Amino acid sequence: MASVKQVKRKPGFTRKISTFFREVRAEMRKVIWPSREEVTKYTAVVLFMIAVLGAFITIVDQFVAFITKKFLGW
């Protein structure tokens, strides 16, 4: 009697995609989402820091431009 080899088949493309999305959904359920108040606070902090850094960069740029004009006469 001849022995029959069993061939392991790789999962197909659609099976891989469905497994991926099933795992993503499972991981998303584990996420602890921030509250509305936390999001509001973090947004305010980010906007404030953008304004502060923008002002700082503007001041430094104006200072460098002034120094360049003063010493190089451009």
C-alpha positions as CSV (number, residue, x, y, z in Angstrom):
1,M,0.0,0.0,0.0
2,A,1.4,3.4,-1.0
3,S,1.6,6.1,1.6
4,V,-0.2,9.3,0.9
5,K,1.5,12.5,1.7
6,Q,-0.7,15.2,3.2
7,V,0.2,18.6,1.8
8,K,-0.3,21.5,4.2
9,R,-1.9,24.4,2.3
10,K,-1.2,27.9,3.2
11,P,-4.2,30.0,4.1
12,G,-5.6,32.0,1.2
13,F,-5.5,35.7,0.7
14,T,-9.1,36.2,1.9
15,R,-8.5,34.2,5.0
16,K,-5.4,36.3,5.9
17,I,-7.4,39.5,5.4
18,S,-10.3,38.3,7.5
19,T,-8.0,37.1,10.2
20,F,-6.1,40.5,10.2
21,F,-9.3,42.5,10.6
22,R,-10.6,40.1,13.3
23,E,-7.4,40.7,15.2
24,V,-7.6,44.5,14.7
25,R,-11.1,44.5,16.0
26,A,-10.0,42.5,19.1
27,E,-7.2,44.9,19.8
28,M,-9.4,47.9,19.4
29,R,-11.7,46.6,22.0
30,K,-8.7,46.6,24.5
31,V,-8.0,50.3,24.0
32,I,-8.9,52.6,26.8
33,W,-10.2,55.7,25.0
34,P,-9.8,59.2,26.6
35,S,-12.8,61.0,27.8
36,R,-14.1,64.2,26.1
37,E,-12.6,66.3,28.9
38,E,-9.2,64.7,28.4
39,V,-9.3,65.3,24.7
40,T,-10.3,68.9,25.2
41,K,-7.4,69.5,27.7
42,Y,-4.9,67.8,25.5
43,T,-6.1,69.8,22.4
44,A,-5.8,73.1,24.4
45,V,-2.2,72.2,25.5
46,V,-1.2,71.4,21.9
47,L,-2.7,74.6,20.5
48,F,-1.1,76.6,23.3
49,M,2.3,75.0,22.6
50,I,2.0,75.6,18.8
51,A,1.3,79.3,19.6
52,V,4.3,79.6,22.0
53,L,6.7,77.9,19.6
54,G,5.4,79.9,16.6
55,A,6.0,83.1,18.5
56,F,9.4,82.0,19.6
57,I,10.5,81.0,16.1
58,T,9.1,84.3,14.8
59,I,11.1,86.3,17.4
60,V,14.3,84.4,16.7
61,D,13.8,84.8,12.9
62,Q,13.3,88.6,13.3
63,F,16.4,88.8,15.5
64,V,18.6,86.9,13.1
65,A,17.2,89.1,10.2
66,F,18.0,92.3,12.2
67,I,21.5,91.1,13.0
68,T,22.2,90.1,9.4
69,K,21.0,93.4,8.1
70,K,23.0,95.3,10.7
71,F,26.3,93.6,10.2
72,L,26.2,92.5,6.6
73,G,24.3,95.5,5.3
74,W,21.8,93.5,3.3
